[in-house]
Amino acid sequence: MLKVLKFGGSSMASAAQYAKVKAIVDADETRSVVVVSAAGKRTADDHKITDLLYLCHAHMRYGVSCDAVFGMLSQRYLEIRDALGLSTDLEGELAKIREGMENGMSEAALASRGEYLSGLLMADYLGFEFVDATQWLRFSLDGTVDQDWSYAALRELAAGKHIVIPGFYGAMADGSIRTFTRGGSDITGALAAAALDADIYENWTDVSGILMADPRIVENPEPIPRVTYTELRELSYLGAQVLHEDTIFPVAEKNIPLNIRNTNDPTHPGTVIMERFDEDEEPADERRFITGIAGKKDYAVVSISKRGLSSEIGAIRKAFEIFENHGLAVEYTPNGIDTFSLVVSGAKLDKSLHSIISQVQEKLGTKDIQVKKDLAIVAAVGRRMANRPGISGRVFSALGREGINIRLISQDPREVNIILGVDSQDFAATVRVLYDSFVK
Ligand code: ASP
């Protein structure tokens, strides 16, 4: 049994948080690989170390002193070390970073130092070996991770050991440091879990898993105990974001369970994400037909109509091409017989609306084009909805009872979602009605 754990910025923010991390790691001998973020915010108006490092680099670029900012971030780490009574040579490490900065250290290399220092301190505190990300996480020239090389390197470095790895960065073949996009320590954790064929990837953060609905809309929504990657994709696409969006690929490939846990509430089981769950193990709980509800406002629908359109060859392609040429992603395409509609981001459409309309008129030979704005999309997502009659009936009658007008309906044949378009002003009410009728 081997567990890979990743602790995010809030879990690494102070000595008190380090103590919680240690209690979690020490509670289970199989928690042998620990990936850490840079120190995050202690309070809402605090600074993230990574932000300070980027700020430092910007100062240097413009020839402005960054002593004050560097002093702040140094202080954060020194405080943690001293409060925990550790002997890590931070002064030496900080001096090396300063020296690097004077010698033109790259932005990525400087930004990575938050994770690096966190890793050194946490390794010292846990009594684990520190394995630098540059020793195993290799980027190819095209910016993707060289998985074969990286996995083999980590397997060798980690064999039979308890280790701490800094998240967020790795190295190119020439040794230069490269980072993922922001929040990328999640990906490091997933890669480590996949490399080591971990039994589980525990992603420790400051929430007890993914919630069934947005807590700003639904009061105290329940956490989702189990969710598949497909469902998660649907939910996060429409707004529910807990993980970096590239996190899931390495662990999904190997069907390694990803467990989101709360460092501040370690007994809570959180949310388990997997490629698939064994149906027999699924609780036959009526309330769980729906896994979660997500949505986004401010879509626009462009409806194109023309007599005989349904039998015209290539019309839809032409319309798609026009949107593509304007750099607009078409998110849904509900169709009628001689009408089809394209749902796109309202803000993006605004910028090219006139040009799009004139091209549709010209290339599709119709003037019957309607644009409706202020559409919200709400999706009820759930793998257990498939092959279960009556679910959409329940959705529609609940909304009807509340007097909410549905402007668009779509369901893909996998039946993992029911997507509804409503007026933006009905957005919150729609989410609440769905939640109440399925979960409460
Ligand atoms: N420290 C990095 C960031 O703030 C990466 C991470 O925490 O995942 O984006």
Residues whose N, C-alpha, C, O or C-beta is under 5 A from the ligand:
A	BS01	LIG	G9 S37 A38 T50 F168 R182 G183 G184 S185 D186
